[in-house]
Amino acid sequence: MTGSGGLTAAEVAGARIPVRRLGSRYDIDDVDHFLDECRSTLEAWERARATATGLSAGDVVTTSFGSPRGFTPGYDADAVDDLLDRIVVRLRELAG
């Protein structure tokens, strides 16, 4: 996180999420698409410094991702969930 400003769109864009072949993991394409939406929402807030459209904290909390089949690589579910938790906190801060 960045100081008192919280998580930024750039930090979401630059997040490095571990990839796993076994265990609890999420589909990479599903997560990447959703994180792009999160980044776009945060960018809108950063530009406008006022109420922005896009995802709400509730949208992030209720999202779900598919799991890759077999030994297909996927993002580590715990790492994704940790990043989403940080996004929720930031969106709640921004929404007041």
N, C-alpha and C positions, 0 to 999 in steps of 0.2 A: 504494500500500500504506500501511497505517497502522503506523507505528513498528515495534515488535517484535511486535505482535499479528498482523501479516500481513493478508491480504485478508479483508474482512468480507462478510457476506451483503448488507448495505446497499450496499456498493461494487459487488457483482455486479448488484443490482437497479437501480442508478443508472448502470450502464455505458452509454456512448453509442458504438455501433458504426457506423462509416461504411457507407452504402449505396451500391452501385455497380450500374450497368446492364450493364457489360461487364467482362470479365476474370474472375479467380478469385473466385467468390462462393458463398455458401451460402444455402439457402432460409431466409427470415426466420422463418417459423412453426416450422420444425424447430429452429432455434437458440434462439428464444424459449422454446419448451417445455423444451428441455434446460437452459437457464440457469435457468429456474424450479425445476427439480429440484436444480440446484447450489445455488441460493440457499436452498432448503428444507433441504438437508443442512447447509449452513454455519450456518443458524439453529439447527438442532438441536444442533450442537456448541457454539454460543455460549450457548445456554440451559443445557445439561446440564453443560458443562465436563467431560464424560466421554465414553466411547465412545458414539457416536451411530449410528443406523441411517441408511441412505440410500446415496448414491453413494460409491464408493471412488475413490481416485486412478486405479486401473486402469480403472474404468468410464469416467472422463473421457478417459483416454488412448486408449481403443479406440473411442470414439464416432465416428460419421461422419454427415454431413449430405448431403441431396440438393442438387442445383444447380438454380437456376431456369432455365427455358427461354427462349431468345431474348433479348429485351431486358427481360425481367421483372427488376425490381430484386431485389437480394439483398445480404446483409451481406458486406462485404469479408472474404475468407477469412483473410488474414493477421492482421487485427485480432481476429477470432474466435479464431484459434489462439493469439494472444498472451494473450488473456484466459483461455482454457482452460489454458494453461501456468501462469498464476498460480494458478488454482484447484487444479491438481494439486499445486503446491508447498505450498499451504496445507493441503490434505487430508492430505498426507504428514506435515506438521508436527503436525497434530492427532492423527493416528493413531499418531504416535511411531515 
